[in-house]
Amino acid sequence: MEYFNSEYFIYKNNQLYCEDVSIEEIAKQFGTPTYIYSKKFLTDRYKEFESAFKDIKHTIFFACKSNFNLSVIRTLGNLGCGVDVNSEGELFRALKAGIKTNKIIFSGVGKTLNEIKLGLGNNLLMIKAESLQEIKLINEVANSVGKIAPVAIRVNPDVDADTHPYISTGLAENKFGINTAEAFRIITEEKGLANIRFIGIDMHIGSQITSVKPYVEAVAKLSDLYLKLQNAGIKLAHLDLGGGIGVSYKNEKTFKVAELAEAIKPLLIKLDCDVFFEPGRFFTANSGVLVAQVLYTKKNNDKNFIVVDTAMNDLLRPSIYGAYHHIQPVKINGGRINFTADVVGPVCESGDFLAKDREFTENKQNEYLAIMSAGAYGMVMASNYNGRRRPAEVLVDGSSYKLVRSRETFEHLIYDEEELLNK
């Protein structure tokens, strides 16, 4: 079977470690399923991004939709990173993690009235608008509280990012953004927006992009719009290029962020503005693993199954996207036979699987498995389906580690239902 190794997750004496901590040690202390994150990975990825664009004025905002654990957000915030939020819940988390309001941008195609009020009330760096109706509502709210709202328009550049259709966001057929011509018209001609100050234009063409080419095409289109607005007398403060840089889950041929920088810097250097970036998965995906314990192994005719205590409610990506995650033993035991099996969870759905037709070495009951590359879109998409409690989360820092979110209790599951039931 294949093993996913890196300097952050590596086998020592046949035991899988996160940095300098045994994953088995964490699993035995906190139980399973548990998410484990490497602080060094988060730090190194941020520094890599910073270094790649050091020659141009830029600001990085962590797209916390990929992982909204407070300790993860704070780790990146302490390095100087801002945060991109998509809901009032993510805003709440960013503020609780200690991120300054002038380092937060509010994105989202369907912001509610309350979210707009929160954005203005907290004096966020900007609100990113995705329709004329939204811009008009922001103007009304800003007028009612006597403020000028800093707004950027998310532009849909109609570029194919060549990624999974569910995470492609830059085509005209997608729900996101405003087309280039309409964005220009709104900024230059739309009347009655006395409480709006347009400060930038933005894009995000999708996630898990593995080629530089779509970025170059999209940045060229956005740069043209920026210069066209400048020629029309509109001086914007920033150009936001979003995120979406792909990572390796299996054998994907991805690009280094330095390659992206070299490809788009000639376009950006012509613009006298701050360039924003919103990486999410790039920072977090390979920072984390999800640890599971084998409950049973079984065979139906010629089909083998490894039943674990971790399910689609803990990690939804395989079920919803058909996503691939390496799954490997926490402890390598030599001399075992290889066989092909599905790794499945306890949830009452045939869609509850973590891997299909994967080659493994023989697994024994109660042994631990590590589901790799689980730091992005793992815990944030977890649910309580089948009345299951969401996993614990642990952050490793060198040879030390700490619990950064406890496993939910049964009381968490019912919240205030019992109290209301008995009223």
C-alpha positions as CSV (number, residue, x, y, z in Angstrom):
1,M,0.0,0.0,0.0
2,E,1.0,3.6,-0.5
3,Y,2.0,5.8,2.5
4,F,1.7,9.6,2.6
5,N,4.8,11.0,4.3
6,S,6.1,14.5,4.8
7,E,8.4,16.2,7.3
8,Y,5.3,16.9,9.4
9,F,3.8,13.4,9.4
10,I,6.5,10.7,9.3
11,Y,7.1,7.2,10.5
12,K,9.7,6.7,13.3
13,N,10.3,3.1,14.3
14,N,7.2,2.1,12.4
15,Q,5.0,4.6,14.4
16,L,3.3,7.5,12.7
17,Y,4.2,10.9,14.2
18,C,2.9,14.4,13.9
19,E,6.0,16.5,14.2
20,D,7.6,14.9,17.4
21,V,4.5,13.4,18.9
22,S,3.2,9.9,18.4
23,I,-0.3,9.9,16.9
24,E,-1.1,6.7,18.8
25,E,-0.3,8.5,22.1
26,I,-2.8,11.3,21.1
27,A,-5.5,8.7,20.1
28,K,-5.1,6.8,23.3
29,Q,-5.4,10.0,25.4
30,F,-8.3,11.6,23.6
31,G,-10.1,8.7,21.8
32,T,-11.2,8.6,18.2
33,P,-12.2,10.0,15.9
34,T,-9.8,13.0,16.5
35,Y,-8.4,15.6,14.2
36,I,-4.7,16.4,14.7
37,Y,-3.1,19.5,13.2
38,S,0.6,20.4,12.8
39,K,1.4,24.0,13.9
40,K,4.7,23.9,12.0
41,F,2.9,23.1,8.8
42,L,0.6,26.1,9.2
43,T,3.5,28.3,10.0
44,D,5.7,27.1,7.1
45,R,2.9,27.4,4.5
46,Y,2.2,31.0,5.6
47,K,5.9,31.9,5.4
48,E,6.2,30.2,1.9
49,F,3.3,32.3,0.6
50,E,4.7,35.5,2.2
51,S,8.1,34.9,0.6
52,A,6.7,34.2,-2.9
53,F,5.1,37.6,-3.1
54,K,7.6,39.6,-1.1
55,D,8.5,41.8,-4.1
56,I,5.0,43.3,-4.4
57,K,2.7,45.0,-1.9
58,H,0.3,42.3,-0.7
59,T,-1.9,41.2,2.2
60,I,-2.9,37.6,3.0
61,F,-6.3,36.6,4.5
62,F,-6.9,33.1,5.7
63,A,-10.1,31.7,4.2
64,C,-11.3,30.2,7.5
65,K,-14.1,28.2,5.8
66,S,-11.4,25.6,5.3
67,N,-10.8,25.2,9.1
68,F,-12.4,27.5,11.6
69,N,-10.8,26.1,14.8
70,L,-9.9,29.1,17.0
71,S,-6.4,27.9,17.6
72,V,-5.8,27.4,13.9
73,I,-7.1,31.0,13.2
74,R,-5.0,32.4,16.0
75,T,-1.8,30.6,14.8
76,L,-2.1,32.3,11.4
77,G,-3.2,35.6,12.9
78,N,-0.2,35.7,15.1
79,L,2.0,35.5,11.9
80,G,0.3,38.6,10.5
81,C,-2.4,36.9,8.5
82,G,-5.9,38.5,8.2
83,V,-9.1,36.4,7.9
84,D,-11.7,36.0,5.2
85,V,-15.1,35.1,6.6
86,N,-18.3,33.9,4.9
87,S,-20.9,34.1,7.6
88,E,-21.7,35.7,11.0
89,G,-20.6,32.5,12.6
90,E,-17.1,32.7,11.0
91,L,-16.9,36.4,11.9
92,F,-17.8,35.4,15.5
93,R,-15.0,32.9,15.5
94,A,-12.4,35.2,13.9
95,L,-13.1,37.9,16.6
96,K,-12.9,35.3,19.4
97,A,-9.5,34.2,18.0
98,G,-8.3,37.7,18.5
99,I,-8.2,38.9,14.9
100,K,-8.4,42.7,14.6
101,T,-11.5,44.0,12.7
102,N,-9.4,45.9,10.2
103,K,-7.8,42.5,9.2
104,I,-11.2,40.8,8.4
105,I,-13.0,40.8,5.1
106,F,-16.6,39.6,4.7
107,S,-17.3,37.5,1.7
108,G,-20.4,35.5,0.6
109,V,-22.9,35.4,-2.2
110,G,-25.9,35.6,0.1
111,K,-25.2,37.8,3.1
112,T,-28.2,38.5,5.3
113,L,-29.3,41.9,6.6
114,N,-27.9,41.0,10.0
115,E,-24.5,40.0,8.5
116,I,-24.3,43.4,6.7
117,K,-25.1,45.2,9.9
118,L,-22.4,43.2,11.7
119,G,-19.8,43.9,9.1
120,L,-20.5,47.6,9.3
121,G,-20.9,47.6,13.1
122,N,-17.5,46.0,13.6
123,N,-15.8,48.3,11.1
124,L,-14.4,45.4,9.1
125,L,-11.8,46.2,6.4
126,M,-14.4,45.7,3.7
127,I,-17.6,43.9,2.6
128,K,-17.3,42.0,-0.6
129,A,-20.5,42.4,-2.6
130,E,-21.8,40.0,-5.3
131,S,-24.9,41.6,-6.7
132,L,-26.4,45.1,-7.3
133,Q,-29.3,44.3,-4.9
134,E,-26.7,43.5,-2.2
135,I,-24.8,46.8,-2.9
136,K,-28.0,48.7,-2.6
137,L,-28.9,47.0,0.7
138,I,-25.4,47.8,2.1
139,N,-25.9,51.4,1.1
140,E,-29.2,51.5,2.9
141,V,-27.8,50.0,6.1
142,A,-24.8,52.3,6.0
143,N,-27.0,55.3,5.5
144,S,-29.2,54.3,8.5
145,V,-26.1,54.2,10.8
146,G,-24.4,57.2,9.3
147,K,-21.4,55.4,7.8
148,I,-19.7,55.0,4.5
149,A,-19.3,51.3,3.7
150,P,-16.0,50.1,2.3
151,V,-17.1,47.7,-0.5
152,A,-15.4,45.6,-3.1
153,I,-17.1,43.9,-6.0
154,R,-16.5,40.3,-6.6
155,V,-16.1,39.9,-10.3
156,N,-16.9,36.7,-12.1
157,P,-14.2,36.5,-14.9
158,D,-15.7,33.6,-16.7
159,V,-12.6,31.4,-16.5
160,D,-12.6,27.6,-16.3
161,A,-10.5,26.6,-13.3
162,D,-10.6,22.9,-14.4
163,T,-11.6,21.6,-11.0
164,H,-14.5,19.7,-9.5
165,P,-17.8,21.3,-10.7
166,Y,-19.0,21.7,-7.1
167,I,-15.9,23.9,-6.2
168,S,-15.6,25.8,-9.5
169,T,-16.7,29.4,-8.9
170,G,-15.4,31.5,-11.7
171,L,-17.6,30.6,-14.7
172,A,-20.6,32.6,-15.9
173,E,-22.8,29.6,-15.1
174,N,-21.7,29.7,-11.4
175,K,-23.7,31.7,-8.8
176,F,-20.7,33.8,-7.7
177,G,-19.9,37.4,-8.6
178,I,-20.8,40.0,-11.1
179,N,-19.7,40.0,-14.8
180,T,-16.9,42.4,-15.8
181,A,-19.1,44.8,-17.8
182,E,-21.7,45.1,-15.1
183,A,-19.1,45.6,-12.4
184,F,-17.6,48.5,-14.4
185,R,-21.0,50.0,-14.9
186,I,-22.0,49.8,-11.3
187,I,-18.7,51.5,-10.1
188,T,-18.8,54.2,-12.7
189,E,-22.4,54.9,-13.4
190,E,-24.8,53.5,-10.7
191,K,-26.5,56.4,-9.0
192,G,-27.8,56.7,-5.4
193,L,-24.9,55.0,-3.7
194,A,-23.8,57.9,-1.5
195,N,-22.9,55.6,1.4
196,I,-20.8,53.3,-0.6
197,R,-17.0,53.7,-1.2
198,F,-15.7,51.2,-3.7
199,I,-12.2,50.2,-2.6
200,G,-11.4,47.2,-4.8
201,I,-12.4,44.4,-7.2
202,D,-12.1,40.7,-6.4
203,M,-12.2,37.3,-7.8
204,H,-12.1,33.6,-6.7
205,I,-12.3,31.2,-9.6
206,G,-12.5,27.9,-7.6
207,S,-10.7,25.5,-5.3
208,Q,-8.1,22.8,-5.7
209,I,-6.7,24.4,-8.9
210,T,-3.6,22.5,-10.1
211,S,-2.5,24.7,-13.0
212,V,-1.2,28.2,-13.1
213,K,-2.9,28.9,-16.4
214,P,-6.4,29.7,-15.1
215,Y,-5.0,32.2,-12.7
216,V,-3.0,34.0,-15.4
217,E,-6.1,34.3,-17.5
218,A,-8.3,35.5,-14.7
219,V,-5.7,37.9,-13.3
220,A,-5.2,39.4,-16.8
221,K,-9.0,40.0,-17.0
222,L,-9.2,41.5,-13.6
223,S,-6.1,43.7,-14.2
224,D,-7.6,45.0,-17.4
225,L,-10.8,46.0,-15.5
226,Y,-8.7,47.7,-12.8
227,L,-6.8,49.8,-15.4
228,K,-10.0,50.6,-17.3
229,L,-11.5,51.9,-14.0
230,Q,-8.3,53.9,-13.3
231,N,-8.6,55.5,-16.8
232,A,-12.2,56.4,-15.9
233,G,-11.0,58.2,-12.9
234,I,-11.6,55.5,-10.3
235,K,-8.6,54.7,-8.1
236,L,-9.1,51.5,-6.2
237,A,-7.0,50.5,-3.2
238,H,-6.7,46.8,-3.9
239,L,-7.1,43.8,-6.2
240,D,-8.2,40.6,-4.5
241,L,-7.1,37.4,-6.3
242,G,-8.9,35.0,-3.9
243,G,-7.4,31.5,-3.2
244,G,-7.9,28.0,-4.5
245,I,-4.3,26.8,-4.9
246,G,-4.5,23.1,-5.2
247,V,-2.7,20.6,-2.9
248,S,-1.6,17.0,-3.2
249,Y,-4.1,14.5,-1.8
250,K,-2.9,11.6,-4.0
251,N,-0.6,12.1,-6.9
252,E,-1.9,15.4,-8.2
253,K,0.7,17.5,-10.1
254,T,0.4,20.8,-8.3
255,F,2.4,24.0,-8.6
256,K,4.4,25.8,-6.0
257,V,3.2,29.2,-4.9
258,A,6.5,30.7,-6.1
259,E,5.6,29.5,-9.6
260,L,2.2,31.3,-9.4
261,A,4.0,34.4,-8.2
262,E,6.4,34.4,-11.1
263,A,3.6,33.9,-13.6
264,I,1.3,36.8,-12.4
265,K,3.8,39.3,-11.0
266,P,4.4,40.9,-14.4
267,L,0.6,41.7,-14.5
268,L,0.5,42.9,-10.9
269,I,3.5,45.1,-11.0
270,K,1.7,47.5,-13.4
271,L,-0.9,48.2,-10.7
272,D,-0.3,50.6,-7.9
273,C,-2.4,48.8,-5.3
274,D,-2.4,46.3,-2.5
275,V,-2.8,42.7,-3.8
276,F,-5.0,40.5,-1.6
277,F,-4.9,36.7,-1.4
278,E,-7.3,34.3,0.4
279,P,-5.6,30.9,0.7
280,G,-7.5,28.3,2.8
281,R,-6.9,24.7,1.8
282,F,-3.3,25.6,0.8
283,F,-2.6,26.4,4.5
284,T,-4.6,23.7,6.2
285,A,-5.3,20.5,4.1
286,N,-2.0,18.7,4.7
287,S,-1.7,20.2,8.2
288,G,-4.1,17.6,9.5
289,V,-5.0,14.0,9.9
290,L,-8.1,12.3,11.2
291,V,-7.5,9.3,13.4
292,A,-9.9,6.4,13.3
293,Q,-10.0,3.0,15.2
294,V,-10.9,-0.3,13.5
295,L,-14.1,-1.7,14.9
296,Y,-14.4,-4.8,12.8
297,T,-13.3,-6.4,9.5
298,K,-15.8,-8.3,7.4
299,K,-16.2,-10.0,4.1
300,N,-19.3,-10.2,1.9
301,N,-18.6,-12.7,-0.9
302,D,-15.4,-11.3,-2.5
303,K,-15.8,-7.8,-1.0
304,N,-13.7,-6.8,2.0
305,F,-14.7,-4.1,4.5
306,I,-12.9,-2.4,7.3
307,V,-15.4,-0.9,9.6
308,V,-14.1,2.1,11.6
309,D,-15.5,4.4,14.3
310,T,-15.2,7.4,12.0
311,A,-17.9,8.2,9.5
312,M,-19.2,10.5,6.8
313,N,-20.5,12.9,9.5
314,D,-16.8,13.3,10.6
315,L,-15.3,13.6,7.1
316,L,-17.8,14.3,4.4
317,R,-15.4,14.9,1.4
318,P,-15.3,11.3,0.2
319,S,-19.1,11.0,0.1
320,I,-19.9,14.4,-1.3
321,Y,-17.0,14.8,-3.8
322,G,-15.7,11.3,-4.2
323,A,-12.5,12.8,-2.7
324,Y,-9.4,10.8,-2.2
325,H,-7.6,10.6,1.2
326,H,-4.6,8.4,1.9
327,I,-5.5,6.0,4.7
328,Q,-2.6,4.3,6.4
329,P,-1.9,2.5,9.7
330,V,-0.7,4.5,12.7
331,K,1.6,1.5,13.5
332,I,3.2,-0.5,10.7
333,N,3.3,-4.2,11.5
334,G,5.4,-6.2,9.1
335,G,4.6,-9.6,7.5
336,R,0.9,-9.0,7.0
337,I,-0.9,-9.8,3.8
338,N,-2.2,-7.2,1.3
339,F,-5.8,-7.1,0.4
340,T,-8.3,-4.7,-1.2
341,A,-11.1,-3.3,0.9
342,D,-13.6,-0.4,1.5
343,V,-13.1,1.6,4.6
344,V,-16.6,2.4,5.9
345,G,-18.2,4.0,9.0
346,P,-21.1,3.1,11.3
347,V,-23.6,5.6,9.8
348,C,-26.7,4.0,8.3
349,E,-26.0,5.0,4.7
350,S,-24.3,3.2,1.8
351,G,-22.7,6.6,1.1
352,D,-20.9,6.3,4.4
353,F,-17.4,5.5,3.2
354,L,-13.9,6.9,3.5
355,A,-12.2,4.9,0.8
356,K,-13.3,2.4,-1.9
357,D,-11.4,-0.5,-3.3
358,R,-8.2,0.5,-1.6
359,E,-5.2,-1.8,-1.0
360,F,-4.3,-2.2,2.6
361,T,-2.1,-4.4,4.7
362,E,-4.2,-6.6,7.0
363,N,-5.9,-4.7,9.8
364,K,-6.6,-6.0,13.2
365,Q,-9.5,-5.0,15.5
366,N,-8.9,-1.9,17.6
367,E,-5.8,-0.8,15.6
368,Y,-5.6,2.9,14.6
369,L,-5.8,4.3,11.0
370,A,-4.7,7.8,10.0
371,I,-6.8,9.5,7.3
372,M,-4.4,11.9,5.8
373,S,-4.8,15.4,4.3
374,A,-7.8,16.1,6.5
375,G,-7.0,19.6,7.8
376,A,-9.3,21.4,5.3
377,Y,-13.0,20.9,4.9
378,G,-13.0,18.2,7.5
379,M,-14.2,19.4,10.9
380,V,-15.9,22.4,9.4
381,M,-18.2,20.1,7.4
382,A,-18.8,17.7,10.3
383,S,-22.3,17.1,11.6
384,N,-24.3,15.2,14.2
385,Y,-26.0,12.8,11.7
386,N,-27.1,9.6,13.4
387,G,-26.8,11.4,16.7
388,R,-23.0,11.2,16.6
389,R,-20.8,13.6,18.5
390,R,-18.4,15.7,16.5
391,P,-14.7,14.8,16.9
392,A,-12.0,16.3,19.2
393,E,-9.3,18.5,17.8
394,V,-5.6,18.6,18.8
395,L,-2.8,21.0,17.8
396,V,0.8,19.7,17.9
397,D,3.7,22.0,18.3
398,G,7.0,20.2,18.2
399,S,7.1,17.7,21.0
400,S,4.1,19.2,22.8
401,Y,0.4,19.1,22.0
402,K,-2.8,20.4,23.4
403,L,-6.5,19.8,23.0
404,V,-8.0,22.7,21.1
405,R,-11.6,21.4,21.0
406,S,-13.1,18.7,23.1
407,R,-15.2,15.9,21.7
408,E,-18.8,17.0,22.0
409,T,-20.8,15.7,24.9
410,F,-24.3,14.2,24.7
411,E,-25.5,17.4,26.3
412,H,-24.1,19.3,23.3
413,L,-26.3,17.1,21.1
414,I,-29.6,18.2,22.7
415,Y,-28.6,21.8,23.5
416,D,-31.8,23.3,25.0
417,E,-34.2,20.7,23.7
418,E,-34.7,19.0,27.0
419,E,-35.4,22.2,28.8
420,L,-38.0,23.2,26.1
421,L,-39.4,19.7,26.1
422,N,-40.3,19.9,29.7
423,K,-41.8,23.4,29.7
